[in-house]
C-alpha cells in the first residue's frame, strides 16, 4: 500500500470512529498519548507558559554562571509556586 493510501486509511479511521471518552484527573505524559487511537481523557486543566523577561540580554551581558544562577532561581521560584497550588509541571523548555 502506498503512503498516501495508508494516510487516507488512518484518517478515515480516526475521523470516522467515535471517541471513547473517560474522565481523568492526571495530565497524561507524552508516552501515554495514543496518536493512533480514538481514546480520550476529559479533564480540567490550565496550560501555563512563562518566559523570563530579559533572558537574552542576561545570557549576552553576564557570565554563564551569573546567568545560570538567575535562571535557576527563576525556575525554582516558579516551580515552587506552581506546586504550592497543587499544580503539576510536565516540562521545562529553553535553549539548553
DSSP file (Angstrom, degrees, kcal/mol; ACC not computed):
  #  RESIDUE AA STRUCTURE BP1 BP2  ACC     N-H-->O    O-->H-N    N-H-->O    O-->H-N    TCO  KAPPA ALPHA  PHI   PSI    X-CA   Y-CA   Z-CA
    1    1 A X              0   0    0      0, 0.0     2,-0.0     0, 0.0     5,-0.0   0.000 360.0 360.0 360.0 134.8    0.0    0.0    0.0
    2    2 A X     >  -     0   0    0      1,-0.1     4,-2.3     4,-0.0     3,-0.2  -0.320 360.0-110.7 -72.2 157.4    1.4    3.4   -0.9
    3    3 A X  H  > S+     0   0    0      1,-0.2     4,-2.7     2,-0.2     5,-0.2   0.898 118.2  54.1 -57.1 -43.6    2.0    6.0    1.8
    4    4 A X  H  > S+     0   0    0      1,-0.2     4,-2.3     2,-0.2    -1,-0.2   0.897 108.9  48.7 -58.8 -41.1   -0.9    8.2    0.5
    5    5 A X  H  > S+     0   0    0     -3,-0.2     4,-2.3     2,-0.2    -1,-0.2   0.892 110.8  50.8 -66.0 -39.6   -3.3    5.3    0.8
    6    6 A X  H  X S+     0   0    0     -4,-2.3     4,-2.5     2,-0.2    -2,-0.2   0.915 110.7  48.8 -63.7 -42.7   -2.0    4.5    4.3
    7    7 A X  H  X S+     0   0    0     -4,-2.7     4,-2.6     2,-0.2    -2,-0.2   0.917 111.3  49.3 -63.9 -43.1   -2.5    8.1    5.4
    8    8 A X  H  X S+     0   0    0     -4,-2.3     4,-2.4    -5,-0.2    -1,-0.2   0.900 111.7  49.2 -62.9 -40.2   -6.1    8.2    3.9
    9    9 A X  H  X S+     0   0    0     -4,-2.3     4,-2.1     2,-0.2    -2,-0.2   0.917 111.6  49.0 -65.6 -43.2   -6.9    4.9    5.7
   10   10 A X  H  X S+     0   0    0     -4,-2.5     4,-2.8     1,-0.2     5,-0.2   0.938 113.1  47.1 -59.6 -47.4   -5.6    6.3    9.0
   11   11 A X  H  X S+     0   0    0     -4,-2.6     4,-2.8     1,-0.2     5,-0.4   0.900 109.7  52.8 -63.5 -41.1   -7.5    9.5    8.7
   12   12 A X  H  X S+     0   0    0     -4,-2.4     4,-2.3    -5,-0.2    -1,-0.2   0.903 112.7  45.5 -61.2 -40.4  -10.7    7.7    7.8
   13   13 A X  H  X S+     0   0    0     -4,-2.1     4,-1.6     2,-0.2    -2,-0.2   0.943 115.6  45.3 -67.8 -47.3  -10.4    5.5   10.9
   14   14 A X  H  < S+     0   0    0     -4,-2.8    -2,-0.2     1,-0.2    -1,-0.2   0.875 122.8  35.7 -65.1 -38.3   -9.6    8.4   13.2
   15   15 A X  H  < S+     0   0    0     -4,-2.8    -1,-0.2    -5,-0.2    -2,-0.2   0.840 118.1  50.3 -83.8 -34.8  -12.3   10.7   11.8
   16   16 A X  H  < S+     0   0    0     -4,-2.3     2,-0.4    -5,-0.4    -2,-0.2   0.701  97.6  72.5 -82.4 -20.4  -14.9    8.0   11.2
   17   17 A X  S  < S-     0   0    0     -4,-1.6     2,-0.0    -5,-0.2    -4,-0.0  -0.774  84.8-114.9 -98.9 140.2  -14.9    6.2   14.6
   18   18 A X        -     0   0    0     -2,-0.4     2,-0.2     1,-0.1    20,-0.1  -0.338  34.5-107.4 -68.3 153.0  -16.4    7.8   17.7
   19   19 A X        -     0   0    0     20,-0.1     2,-0.8    18,-0.0    20,-0.2  -0.509  16.4-135.2 -78.1 147.2  -14.1    8.7   20.6
   20   20 A X  E     -a   39   0A   0     18,-2.6    20,-2.6    -2,-0.2     2,-0.4  -0.915  33.0-167.6-100.0 106.3  -14.1    6.6   23.8
   21   21 A X  E     +a   40   0A   0     -2,-0.8     2,-0.3    18,-0.2    20,-0.2  -0.810  13.0 175.0-105.7 134.0  -14.0    9.4   26.4
   22   22 A X  E     -a   41   0A   0     18,-2.0    20,-3.0    -2,-0.4     2,-0.2  -0.953  34.0-107.3-130.6 154.5  -13.3    8.9   30.1
   23   23 A X  E     -a   42   0A   0     -2,-0.3     2,-0.3    18,-0.2    20,-0.2  -0.547  41.4-176.3 -77.4 145.4  -12.9   11.4   32.9
   24   24 A X        -     0   0    0     18,-2.4    20,-0.3    -2,-0.2     3,-0.1  -0.925  31.9-165.8-140.1 165.2   -9.4   11.9   34.3
   25   25 A X  S    S+     0   0    0     -2,-0.3     2,-0.4     1,-0.1    -1,-0.1   0.381  74.1  68.9-128.0  -3.4   -7.6   13.8   37.0
   26   26 A X  S    S-     0   0    0      3,-0.0     2,-0.4    17,-0.0    -1,-0.1  -0.973  80.5-122.5-124.2 132.1   -4.0   13.5   35.8
   27   27 A X        -     0   0    0     -2,-0.4     2,-0.0     1,-0.1    -2,-0.0  -0.578  39.2-118.9 -69.6 125.6   -2.5   15.1   32.7
   28   28 A X        -     0   0    0     -2,-0.4     2,-0.1     1,-0.1    -1,-0.1  -0.350  22.8-122.6 -69.0 147.3   -1.1   12.3   30.6
   29   29 A X    >>  -     0   0    0      1,-0.1     3,-1.3    -2,-0.0     4,-0.6  -0.330  32.8 -96.7 -78.9 169.5    2.6   12.2   29.8
   30   30 A X  G >4 S+     0   0    0      1,-0.3     3,-1.0     2,-0.2    -1,-0.1   0.877 125.4  51.3 -56.0 -41.7    3.9   12.2   26.2
   31   31 A X  G 34 S+     0   0    0      1,-0.2    -1,-0.3     3,-0.1    -3,-0.0   0.679 104.7  59.1 -71.8 -16.3    4.2    8.4   26.2
   32   32 A X  G <4 S+     0   0    0     -3,-1.3     2,-0.7     2,-0.1    -1,-0.2   0.564  82.4  95.5 -88.4  -9.4    0.6    8.0   27.4
   33   33 A X    <<  -     0   0    0     -3,-1.0     2,-0.9    -4,-0.6     3,-0.1  -0.735  65.4-151.3 -88.4 117.8   -0.9    9.8   24.4
   34   34 A X    >   -     0   0    0     -2,-0.7     3,-1.0     1,-0.2     5,-0.2  -0.780  12.4-174.5 -91.3 107.4   -2.0    7.4   21.7
   35   35 A X  T 3  S+     0   0    0     -2,-0.9    -1,-0.2     1,-0.3    -2,-0.0   0.680  83.3  49.7 -74.1 -16.0   -1.8    9.1   18.4
   36   36 A X  T 3  S+     0   0    0     -3,-0.1     2,-0.3   -22,-0.0    -1,-0.3  -0.082 101.2  71.4-116.0  34.9   -3.4    6.2   16.6
   37   37 A X  S <  S-     0   0    0     -3,-1.0   -18,-0.0     2,-0.1   -23,-0.0  -0.929  72.7-131.0-139.2 166.0   -6.4    5.6   18.8
   38   38 A X        +     0   0    0     -2,-0.3   -18,-2.6   -20,-0.1     2,-0.3   0.003  64.4 126.7-106.5  27.3   -9.7    7.3   19.5
   39   39 A X  E     -a   20   0A   0    -20,-0.2     2,-0.3    -5,-0.2   -18,-0.2  -0.663  37.4-176.1 -81.5 140.5   -9.3    7.1   23.3
   40   40 A X  E     -a   21   0A   0    -20,-2.6   -18,-2.0    -2,-0.3     2,-0.5  -0.985  20.7-148.1-139.7 149.5   -9.7   10.5   25.0
   41   41 A X  E     -a   22   0A   0     -2,-0.3     2,-0.6   -20,-0.2   -18,-0.2  -0.978  13.2-151.5-117.9 127.1   -9.3   11.8   28.6
   42   42 A X  E     +a   23   0A   0    -20,-3.0   -18,-2.4    -2,-0.5     2,-0.3  -0.868  32.5 146.7 -99.9 123.2  -11.5   14.7   29.7
   43   43 A X        -     0   0    0     -2,-0.6     2,-0.6   -20,-0.2   -18,-0.1  -0.980  50.2-109.5-151.1 162.8  -10.1   16.8   32.4
   44   44 A X        +     0   0    0    -20,-0.3     2,-0.3    -2,-0.3    -2,-0.0  -0.859  52.7 155.0 -95.2 121.2  -10.0   20.4   33.6
   45   45 A X        -     0   0    0     -2,-0.6     2,-0.4     2,-0.0    -2,-0.0  -0.974  34.5-148.3-147.2 157.7   -6.5   21.9   33.0
   46   46 A X        -     0   0    0     -2,-0.3     2,-0.6     2,-0.0    -2,-0.0  -0.992  15.1-144.6-126.8 136.8   -4.7   25.1   32.5
   47   47 A X        -     0   0    0     -2,-0.4     2,-0.5     2,-0.0    -2,-0.0  -0.901  16.7-166.2-103.5 124.5   -1.6   25.4   30.4
   48   48 A X        +     0   0    0     -2,-0.6     2,-0.5     2,-0.0    -2,-0.0  -0.945  10.1 179.7-115.2 126.5    1.0   27.9   31.7
   49   49 A X        -     0   0    0     -2,-0.5     2,-0.4     2,-0.0    -2,-0.0  -0.995   9.4-179.1-122.5 125.9    3.8   29.2   29.6
   50   50 A X        -     0   0    0     -2,-0.5     2,-0.4     2,-0.0    -2,-0.0  -0.973   9.7-162.3-128.1 140.8    6.2   31.7   31.2
   51   51 A X        -     0   0    0     -2,-0.4     2,-0.8     4,-0.0    -2,-0.0  -0.940  25.1-119.8-121.4 143.3    9.2   33.4   29.8
   52   52 A X    >   -     0   0    0     -2,-0.4     3,-1.8     1,-0.0     4,-0.2  -0.735  33.7-127.6 -84.3 110.4   12.0   35.1   31.7
   53   53 A X  T 3  S+     0   0    0     -2,-0.8    -1,-0.0     1,-0.3     0, 0.0  -0.356  90.5  13.2 -60.0 128.2   12.0   38.8   30.6
   54   54 A X  T 3> S+     0   0    0     -2,-0.1     4,-2.6     3,-0.0    -1,-0.3   0.611  80.8 135.7  84.1  12.9   15.4   39.9   29.5
   55   55 A X  H <> S+     0   0    0     -3,-1.8     4,-2.4     1,-0.2     5,-0.2   0.834  70.7  53.6 -67.0 -31.0   16.9   36.4   29.4
   56   56 A X  H  > S+     0   0    0     -4,-0.2     4,-1.9     2,-0.2    -1,-0.2   0.941 112.1  44.2 -66.3 -45.8   18.6   37.1   26.0
   57   57 A X  H  > S+     0   0    0      2,-0.2     4,-3.0     1,-0.2     5,-0.3   0.896 111.8  55.0 -63.1 -40.6   20.3   40.2   27.5
   58   58 A X  H  X S+     0   0    0     -4,-2.6     4,-1.4     1,-0.2    -2,-0.2   0.932 110.8  44.0 -58.2 -47.8   21.1   38.2   30.6
   59   59 A X  H  < S+     0   0    0     -4,-2.4    -1,-0.2     1,-0.2    -2,-0.2   0.835 118.5  44.9 -67.8 -32.5   22.9   35.5   28.5
   60   60 A X  H  < S+     0   0    0     -4,-1.9    -2,-0.2    -5,-0.2    -1,-0.2   0.878 120.3  35.1 -78.7 -39.4   24.7   38.1   26.4
   61   61 A X  H  < S+     0   0    0     -4,-3.0     2,-0.3    -5,-0.2    -2,-0.2   0.537 111.8  54.8 -99.8  -8.2   25.9   40.5   29.0
   62   62 A X  S  < S-     0   0    0     -4,-1.4     0, 0.0    -5,-0.3     0, 0.0  -0.802  89.4 -89.1-124.8 165.2   26.7   38.3   32.0
   63   63 A X     >  -     0   0    0     -2,-0.3     4,-2.7     1,-0.1     5,-0.3  -0.304  40.8-112.0 -66.5 156.3   28.9   35.3   32.7
   64   64 A X  H  > S+     0   0    0      1,-0.2     4,-2.5     2,-0.2     5,-0.1   0.860 118.8  54.3 -57.7 -34.4   27.3   31.9   32.2
   65   65 A X  H  > S+     0   0    0      2,-0.2     4,-2.2     1,-0.2    -1,-0.2   0.925 110.3  44.6 -66.2 -44.3   27.5   31.3   35.9
   66   66 A X  H  > S+     0   0    0      2,-0.2     4,-2.2     1,-0.2    -2,-0.2   0.941 115.2  47.7 -65.5 -46.5   25.6   34.5   36.7
   67   67 A X  H  X S+     0   0    0     -4,-2.7     4,-2.6     1,-0.2     5,-0.2   0.914 111.5  52.0 -59.5 -42.6   23.0   33.9   34.0
   68   68 A X  H  X S+     0   0    0     -4,-2.5     4,-2.8    -5,-0.3    -1,-0.2   0.892 108.0  50.9 -61.5 -40.7   22.6   30.3   35.2
   69   69 A X  H  X S+     0   0    0     -4,-2.2     4,-2.4     2,-0.2    -1,-0.2   0.917 112.5  46.0 -63.7 -43.2   22.0   31.4   38.8
   70   70 A X  H  X S+     0   0    0     -4,-2.2     4,-2.3     2,-0.2    -2,-0.2   0.932 115.5  45.9 -66.0 -45.4   19.3   33.9   37.8
   71   71 A X  H  X S+     0   0    0     -4,-2.6     4,-2.7     2,-0.2     5,-0.2   0.924 113.6  48.9 -64.5 -44.1   17.6   31.4   35.5
   72   72 A X  H  X S+     0   0    0     -4,-2.8     4,-2.8    -5,-0.2     5,-0.2   0.908 111.1  50.1 -62.5 -41.6   17.8   28.6   38.1
   73   73 A X  H  X S+     0   0    0     -4,-2.4     4,-2.4    -5,-0.2    -1,-0.2   0.902 111.6  49.2 -63.0 -40.3   16.4   31.0   40.8
   74   74 A X  H  X S+     0   0    0     -4,-2.3     4,-2.5     2,-0.2     5,-0.2   0.937 113.7  44.9 -63.8 -47.5   13.5   32.0   38.5
   75   75 A X  H  X S+     0   0    0     -4,-2.7     4,-2.8     1,-0.2     5,-0.2   0.904 113.5  50.3 -64.2 -41.4   12.6   28.4   37.6
   76   76 A X  H  X S+     0   0    0     -4,-2.8     4,-2.2    -5,-0.2    -1,-0.2   0.927 112.6  46.4 -63.9 -43.9   12.9   27.3   41.3
   77   77 A X  H  X S+     0   0    0     -4,-2.4     4,-2.1    -5,-0.2    -2,-0.2   0.942 115.1  46.0 -63.7 -47.5   10.6   30.1   42.5
   78   78 A X  H  X S+     0   0    0     -4,-2.5     4,-2.6     1,-0.2    -2,-0.2   0.915 113.2  49.3 -62.8 -43.1    8.0   29.5   39.7
   79   79 A X  H  X S+     0   0    0     -4,-2.8     4,-2.6     1,-0.2     5,-0.2   0.874 109.6  51.5 -67.2 -35.6    8.0   25.7   40.2
   80   80 A X  H  X S+     0   0    0     -4,-2.2     4,-2.1    -5,-0.2    -1,-0.2   0.897 111.4  48.2 -66.7 -38.4    7.6   26.1   44.0
   81   81 A X  H  X S+     0   0    0     -4,-2.1     4,-1.0     2,-0.2    -2,-0.2   0.938 112.8  47.7 -64.6 -46.6    4.6   28.4   43.4
   82   82 A X  H ><>S+     0   0    0     -4,-2.6     5,-2.7     1,-0.2     3,-0.8   0.946 116.3  42.8 -60.4 -49.6    3.0   26.1   40.9
   83   83 A X  H ><5S+     0   0    0     -4,-2.6     3,-1.7     1,-0.2    -1,-0.2   0.834 106.8  62.7 -66.7 -32.4    3.5   23.0   43.1
   84   84 A X  H 3<5S+     0   0    0     -4,-2.1    -1,-0.2     1,-0.3    -2,-0.2   0.733 104.7  47.7 -64.6 -22.4    2.4   25.0   46.2
   85   85 A X  T <<5S-     0   0    0     -4,-1.0    -1,-0.3    -3,-0.8    -2,-0.2  -0.040 128.2 -98.9-106.6  29.3   -1.0   25.5   44.5
   86   86 A X  T < 5S+     0   0    0     -3,-1.7    -3,-0.2     1,-0.2    -2,-0.1   0.706  76.2 147.4  63.3  24.5   -1.2   21.7   43.6
   87   87 A X      < -     0   0    0     -5,-2.7     2,-0.4    -6,-0.2    -1,-0.2  -0.442  39.8-136.8 -83.8 163.7   -0.1   22.3   40.1
   88   88 A X        -     0   0    0     -2,-0.1     2,-0.6     0, 0.0    -1,-0.0  -0.947   4.4-144.2-121.0 142.9    2.0   19.8   38.1
   89   89 A X        +     0   0    0     -2,-0.4     3,-0.1     1,-0.1   -10,-0.0  -0.931  16.5 178.3-107.9 122.7    5.0   20.6   35.9
   90   90 A X        -     0   0    0     -2,-0.6     2,-0.3     1,-0.3    -1,-0.1   0.768  63.4 -17.7 -93.7 -30.0    5.2   18.5   32.8
   91   91 A X        -     0   0    0      2,-0.0     2,-0.4     0, 0.0    -1,-0.3  -0.987  47.1-134.8-168.5 159.9    8.3   20.0   31.2
   92   92 A X        -     0   0    0     -2,-0.3     2,-0.3    -3,-0.1    -3,-0.0  -0.947  26.0-165.3-115.8 143.7   10.7   22.9   31.1
   93   93 A X        +     0   0    0     -2,-0.4     2,-0.3     3,-0.0    -2,-0.0  -0.929  24.9 117.2-128.6 157.6   11.8   24.2   27.7
   94   94 A X  S    S-     0   0    0     -2,-0.3    -2,-0.0     1,-0.0     0, 0.0  -0.982  73.5 -63.7 170.6-171.9   14.6   26.5   26.7
   95   95 A X              0   0    0     -2,-0.3    -2,-0.0     1,-0.2    -1,-0.0   0.389 360.0 360.0 -81.9   4.7   17.7   26.9   24.7
   96   96 A X              0   0    0      0, 0.0    -1,-0.2     0, 0.0    -3,-0.0   0.460 360.0 360.0 -84.8 360.0   19.6   24.3   26.8
